[in-house]
Structures are given as structure tokens and as C-alpha cells.
Amino acid sequence: PAKGAGDIRVIGKLKAVHEARLAFKVSGLVKAVHVDTGDRVSKGQVLAELDLKEVNSQTVQSRASLDKALRDLERAKQLVKSGAAPQQRADDAATAVDVARAGLDSTSFNQGLARIIAAEDGIILARLVEAGEIIGTGTPVLIFGDLSGNFLARAGLSDRDVARVALGDKARLTLDAAPDVTLTGTITRIAAMSDQRTGTFDVEITIDSHPATVASGLVTNIAISASSPGPDAGKLAIPIAAVLEAHGADGFVYVYDPPSSTARRRRVALGAIKGDMITIVAGISAMDKVITQGAAYLRDGNKVQIAGPGFQSK
């Protein structure tokens, strides 16, 4: 039977569980970016900062506006006390003080957010801007990942495949960058709607554990053990190299006929490809011996000899 024929195989990408796109709250000229991709940073470390000339001038202006509003309020109170002005004038002056104080609070707050400071220990996954660039409010400057060591994999499944999976399904992951590493994980999130661009449904697989060499952004080959069996579950699978003259869902293979010691050409119906194996829908049985090596050089009825461990060429 096809090993893992019921598995869903898809390409995904690893990412740190806790990733954040760090940005300035205000727009302005980038004065300095103190870190680069791959740098480890500590909680409280200044990562990037804007040129504060514009923000500082706004703060000075707001403070001056508040001072003027306070003076106007005192004059209004004196005029009301002497009867030279109605109470409404003092009330309006008090409102102007509240507005000016709120403006100063806002500019002071923005002044504090003209720097990006690490909220915890972590690593810089990407640096997106350089010093001297003018950026808008909320423009990502750095991508930050914490050092908890937790990773997850994201992949897009077709509607046919997403209907077969459920939260808690297990998955195996291999990496092109580290062929000897095999990871295991569990599906912890399934998107409720498809991506408008690709039409696929995003799934997230939380990795159980991983070696220190695993990094965010690595491409991974994922095999999901789906809750619902696939249409190829229980079918036979043979190496793709054994299939000849494949056209659409049909192809040919050579099977070994023991009584005559010959190769017999057999038409087969092809199923899904799983790595270097292909499922066979019909045409051969589990008892047939499919010829894989040298099949392209055979003709129907050619004599063949099985080469086992003790075989010696004559």
C-alpha cells in the first residue's frame, strides 16, 4: 500500500511564534538604525530613532500654547471678578486651557515614540529601512522576534485538503536547508476563509521542538496526517521512475512474470504523486513485481533476471 498516501503534502515556511513589525508612531526623518539583521538585542535597548528636531519644535509650540492659555484664563477670571466680562468668557478660557494641555500631552507622547525600544530580549529578523530615509506613520522599520525559541510553520491548503484536516492533527516537517533534520508539530490554527490572492486556506503548525540551527524564514516540506483519509489511502504506490509513456491519468509499467522470466508491459491508471512515488489506481495488484531500474530499455516479452544480494553476472 502507498505509505502516507492519506497524508497531505505541502510547502510551507517557518517563522518565530512571536514576531513583531516595529514602527514609529510619527512620521519623520530616520536619524539612526542601531541594529542589523541577525543581531540579538536586550530589553530596553534603543533600536532606532527619528531626528527629533521637528518633534521637539512641536512640543515647544504646544507648551507655549498652554502657557498662553493659562495667562488668558487668569485675565478672564479677573475680568469676571470685577464685573467687566461675563462668566462665559472665563469658561471659554478654561476650555482653551484643557485643549492646550491635551495638545502638549499628545506631542510629548509622540516625542517618546520617536524611538523604537526593545520591549524584551530578542533577535532582529529583518531591517527594513536605513538612516536618512523619510518614513510615514506606522511604516515598519524592523521585524523583531523574541528568544522563547518557539516556532511555527505556515502553509496554504486547497479547499479539498483543508476539509480533511482538524485542529490537533499531527505533521512531519523536513527542511531543504537541513536535510537531516525532521521536525514534528501540531495544527493549531485553520483559517476560516481563503486567501483572496491564492485561494488557499492558511494553516499554522506549532513545532514541538527544534535544534538551534532552525531559523525563521526557512522553507519546509510538510506532511500532515489528516483526520480524514484521502482518496489515495490504501492504494498501491510505485517509484515514478517505473512509469513509462505517461499521458494524463494513464501510463505503462513493466511487471516481472515469474513462470516465463520475462517483462510484461501493463497499462495502469495513475493517481497522485507523493514525493518520488506515485499512486496506482488500477492495472496492477499488490502481488505484482514492478520493474523500476532499466524499465525504459525493456520491450514486452524481454527475458529478465532478478538481481538479488547473491546474484553474480555470467
Disulfide bonds with the S-S distance in Angstrom:
none
